[in-house]
Amino acid sequence: MAVGGDRESLHSLEDLLLCGICLDDFKTPKLLPCGHTFCEKCLENFAKRGRAFCCPNCRRKIDLPHGGIRALPGNFWIGGMRDLLMATKKDDDRRRGGFHEKCLLHKEEGLRYFCLDCERMICAECMVDEHSGHRVSRLKEILAQKLEEAKTLENNTRSIVNSILAQLQDLANDEGGLVRQVDGERAEIHAAAQVALKMIESQKSNLLKQLESEFAVQRSIIFEDKQRLENDLAKLLGAMDSIQEARHTQDIVNLITTIRHLTEYMHMRSRRPVRLPLGTSIQFLPTKLGKEVKLGDIFTATDSFCSSDKEPDSGHDCEPSEKLVSLEPSPVELEKDGTMDPGSPHVVVAPGTPLSPRGTGPTYPRKIQFGRRGTAEGEFEFPFSVAVRDGFVYVLDKSLRTTVQVFDFIGTFFRSFELLGLKANSGGLIVDKDGQVTFPCFD
């Protein structure tokens, strides 16, 4: 064998075990997606804490995973090769010096043979004594054979390592894409919440404006009625003083004039419509939102999955294959006995796969009952007219007491109020866009 060639190979292997940045032995070697390896500290200084950089050797652009340099896979092959190199150099030194380890039993004999049955090095004396009849070969022949086996196994292992590294890079890319997608969806949720809050604030502002406007209208009506009654009171009190003074002085002319003026005023007032206090109230009818306000749902979808069609052995990695499947929606028939017939085609999902079927079924209108027969709250004797506005149902009941019963859309009684003075031949009721209830009457 050419000893010089072996030495050159060892020196070449030593060069491969040096970091290309610091030109020293690897310290915490990290493997890049391009296949080159550098020290973790060297990469951190080289990347300058950026999310992307170019490989110092091949200049390929490297996108770091979410965890940065530390999240890159370690190159354990470097450590194994360093140990193998040290052992090879030691063995080379022995061979070049013609040195062989001595047998512990036969002190003067070198260990030049290998017992395959006992898997230990032996000397010539051991071969004819303790290991007589065993399978024995020369040590250098066994060493050459095992070195060849180690080389083949190393190549197979390197293939598996490269496959795992590629899968790790794919997973890192998937993780980065997932992080970016979740960031986008998180922003969508915040945006949806802001839209809902703005809508609620807008409705709140409009309701407060309606409340203040209606308050001003009703208060002005009360003020006008109050002012009219105060004027009537002042005139009547003045007329009473004039009558008392005319009676006291027995001034016939003044008495006749005062009686005539007061009689005319009383007659005019009796012909004027009397507006009685109606006990008007302004109320807020809240819409029932239920136990929660729902902005949307979160769904996890798997676009594809892969399955292995080969059994793994001691030297080869499985070769996964994948196939995208898309299905058209298929109707599901609802049978009379409550079962569902999926029809054809249908989908069978095997247990353990990251897939789950999801379908939609028919929806039927729900029948809702509003109130019942009776005279209590939420009950009717003669329901005459119905109006719907802003999530509430108004029912006019013309029984002995003309009332309006208010329900929500699921039939739950909300409140009621009586209509005093409403004629029996009322034309019904109207609820305007501001929630005002109007009852048109006909003579």
Secondary structure as UniProt FT lines:
FT   HELIX           3..16
FT   TURN            20..22
FT   STRAND          29..31
FT   TURN            33..34
FT   STRAND          37..39
FT   HELIX           40..47
FT   TURN            48..49
FT   STRAND          52..54
FT   TURN            56..58
FT   STRAND          61..63
FT   TURN            66..67
FT   HELIX           68..71
FT   HELIX           76..96
FT   TURN            97..98
FT   TURN            107..108
FT   STRAND          113..115
FT   TURN            116..119
FT   STRAND          120..122
FT   HELIX           124..128
FT   TURN            129..133
FT   STRAND          136..138
FT   HELIX           139..249
FT   HELIX           252..271
FT   STRAND          306..308
FT   STRAND          320..322
FT   STRAND          333..334
FT   TURN            336..337
FT   STRAND          340..341
FT   TURN            351..352
FT   STRAND          372..373
FT   TURN            377..378
FT   STRAND          379..380
FT   STRAND          383..389
FT   TURN            390..391
FT   STRAND          392..398
FT   STRAND          402..408
FT   TURN            409..410
FT   STRAND          413..418
FT   TURN            420..421
FT   TURN            424..425
FT   STRAND          430..431
FT   TURN            433..434
FT   STRAND          437..438
//
